[in-house]
Amino acid sequence: MAAAGEAEIPSKRIILKDYVTGFPKEDDMVLTSCTSKSKVPEGSKAVLVKNLYLSCDPYMRAGMSKPIPQSYATAYVPGSVQPSRLARTARGLFVTLLLQAIIGYGVGKVVDSGHPDFKAGDLVWGITGWEEFSMISMPQQLIKIKYTDVPLSYYTGILGMPGLTAYVGFHEICSPKKGETVYVSAASGAVGQLVGQFAKLMGCYVVGSAGSKEKVDLLKNKFGFDDAFNYKEEHDLNAALKRCFPEGIDIYFENVGGPMLDAVLLNMKVHGRIAFCGLISQYNYNLTQHEGVHNLFCVVTKRIRMQGFMEPDHKHMYPQFLELIIQYIREGKITYVEDVAEGLESAPSALIGLFSGRNVGKQVVLVARE
Amino acid sequence: MAAAGEAEIPSKRIILKDYVTGFPKEDDMVLTSCTSKSKVPEGSKAVLVKNLYLSCDPYMRAGMSKPIPQSYATAYVPGSVQPSRLARTARGLFVTLLLQAIIGYGVGKVVDSGHPDFKAGDLVWGITGWEEFSMISMPQQLIKIKYTDVPLSYYTGILGMPGLTAYVGFHEICSPKKGETVYVSAASGAVGQLVGQFAKLMGCYVVGSAGSKEKVDLLKNKFGFDDAFNYKEEHDLNAALKRCFPEGIDIYFENVGGPMLDAVLLNMKVHGRIAFCGLISQYNYNLTQHEGVHNLFCVVTKRIRMQGFMEPDHKHMYPQFLELIIQYIREGKITYVEDVAEGLESAPSALIGLFSGRNVGKQVVLVARE
């Protein structure tokens, strides 16, 4: 129930200083002190959430760039262009309140609610701010957390957007069949580790690539991939794929783009399928600077299907997905590795680490324990 | 019925002199005199065909290159590497007989048959040699011509491989819906002119591009495209597409590749579809030299489906296709423009003309009138 109180509590948030070009740096973001309302304003249907976990996802790089028509995500509002910034000298406190935090997926606990579907104490996941408290003005996008016998952070990963991404990407987009060969790039990441496990559960032969020995070991020993390789140690990606797939690839789950895609195209089988989930190797370049892909003629000769997809188109599948996956987790059929950074202040470093592959598993930021 | 006679008749054929690198030239091929058996050898199930029309198709460029694993077509056997060539000095006549003609689609008349499905006088279309007479050793790939109230040459085009290509490419691969926007490149060619007309029949808004004013006029005035442009006169393909499709493109029928594809990706709508039929702009380069495509990230953000296809996978649809199209032709609902070169000797020039866009409409070679 919304309360009339307009009291404020101290909070902290992370803002983007200015639009980023090229690789983002930790100090492109800054932790600022601010205040948060302690209650939802009377008459509002907003929900006030205390953030517990924040998710670091590659798509967030798009939000750090100047808005362009072909972008992946709505651009964040950096401090440099916030209208309130202009008024800073005159009305300092007011300015601080209006500065917008970076936004992304997170897990939180409802502190106060003006919306009938939520009440104080509810655990929720969805789009929130990179801050201690967030006033969610469109709470209909929040999902109430149903199962708490798993780590709450899982709702930023296996039980959240990356989990549904992996599920629909593999099962709906790749049209997999038992016995087929599956290649996953960025295979130890938030999505890749799940795609590999889904493919194994289906009876496919699965190979993954990642950027370190530690990750390759995870793929083979923890996630049960049939084979894996460190792409940074292969001077010839085409040869690496031929070694792993002497008969060719039926399904490629594309997370990286660029030269890897070119090598994959040479190794696809006839009637192969490529699910375009993301192209993380290219996110720090403008679209026109993306590395050229030269082997698209294979799409004709091999009658390949390349299909882009995004999780929001498939949200309606979340309930059935959740029931299936929670069961898999409980039965030990699927495992999930997270890389948890502690404290809101560690979030900028955790986010930029995605682009150099520093994270091992799903990158999460712990903001507060319940 | 196969006859015992081993008599020979004078014939002519076109052979590839040697594997081609880069743009093919007319004198990469040569017209040679030879002889042909006048009857099918006794006991053979072959069919002897007198060739009437030969088809010039872009995919044939692949057959002119040194064989590579990713090729579009079986390489032709050029004179330079035919084993018989080695024995030339010693056994000149025998050599000439074994030299293999360029092969491709054609229309012919059965002269003699060892196969129960064919008899002398039958009109057929299918894979044949670039020669006056061809001994077809696998006649099961030949199709008997059912309707002769249309030009026989149509069986190299609208009623042959390009026709079925256009039909399955548009109706099966593009998943078109009434009212959608459709863009066709190489739109006045053997396939493109049909795709545009199929799309109009379906109630789509159709724009085509081609390489001359004459072709653009054909698109607008003969084939009923809603709009068309000469890509050679546009210094900015992205701007040209934005002008023609202010709301974006639902369906792109891809015949050319390279920079055109990059421009199209920027202009596709969300959930758009791209049928990869061919990439003629790239055929004279080795695969690794194909121009890089930079805008593939649009495949993710717009959830685009790109699907390669080839007509042979869809041969089972030919009978239903034929009945539909013959009716359309008779009712004047579909028209077809051919560019007919006269004489076998004109075939090399006709074929290489495809790669500079010299042909206006489907390129055919008339070898002999019935």
Boltz contact constraints between the chains, C-beta under 6 A:
constraints:
  - contact:
      token1: [A, 70]
      token2: [B, 298]
      max_distance: 6.0
  - contact:
      token1: [A, 72]
      token2: [B, 301]
      max_distance: 6.0
  - contact:
      token1: [A, 276]
      token2: [B, 299]
      max_distance: 6.0
  - contact:
      token1: [A, 276]
      token2: [B, 300]
      max_distance: 6.0
  - contact:
      token1: [A, 279]
      token2: [B, 297]
      max_distance: 6.0
  - contact:
      token1: [A, 287]
      token2: [B, 295]
      max_distance: 6.0
  - contact:
      token1: [A, 290]
      token2: [B, 294]
      max_distance: 6.0
  - contact:
      token1: [A, 292]
      token2: [B, 292]
      max_distance: 6.0
  - contact:
      token1: [A, 292]
      token2: [B, 294]
      max_distance: 6.0
  - contact:
      token1: [A, 293]
      token2: [B, 293]
      max_distance: 6.0
  - contact:
      token1: [A, 293]
      token2: [B, 296]
      max_distance: 6.0
  - contact:
      token1: [A, 294]
      token2: [B, 290]
      max_distance: 6.0
  - contact:
      token1: [A, 294]
      token2: [B, 292]
      max_distance: 6.0
  - contact:
      token1: [A, 295]
      token2: [B, 287]
      max_distance: 6.0
  - contact:
      token1: [A, 296]
      token2: [B, 293]
      max_distance: 6.0
  - contact:
      token1: [A, 297]
      token2: [B, 279]
      max_distance: 6.0
  - contact:
      token1: [A, 298]
      token2: [B, 70]
      max_distance: 6.0
  - contact:
      token1: [A, 299]
      token2: [B, 276]
      max_distance: 6.0
  - contact:
      token1: [A, 299]
      token2: [B, 308]
      max_distance: 6.0
  - contact:
      token1: [A, 300]
      token2: [B, 276]
      max_distance: 6.0
  - contact:
      token1: [A, 300]
      token2: [B, 308]
      max_distance: 6.0
  - contact:
      token1: [A, 301]
      token2: [B, 72]
      max_distance: 6.0
  - contact:
      token1: [A, 303]
      token2: [B, 308]
      max_distance: 6.0
  - contact:
      token1: [A, 303]
      token2: [B, 309]
      max_distance: 6.0
  - contact:
      token1: [A, 303]
      token2: [B, 310]
      max_distance: 6.0
  - contact:
      token1: [A, 304]
      token2: [B, 308]
      max_distance: 6.0
  - contact:
      token1: [A, 305]
      token2: [B, 307]
      max_distance: 6.0
  - contact:
      token1: [A, 306]
      token2: [B, 306]
      max_distance: 6.0
  - contact:
      token1: [A, 307]
      token2: [B, 305]
      max_distance: 6.0
  - contact:
      token1: [A, 308]
      token2: [B, 299]
      max_distance: 6.0
  - contact:
      token1: [A, 308]
      token2: [B, 300]
      max_distance: 6.0
  - contact:
      token1: [A, 308]
      token2: [B, 303]
      max_distance: 6.0
  - contact:
      token1: [A, 308]
      token2: [B, 304]
      max_distance: 6.0
  - contact:
      token1: [A, 309]
      token2: [B, 303]
      max_distance: 6.0
  - contact:
      token1: [A, 310]
      token2: [B, 303]
      max_distance: 6.0
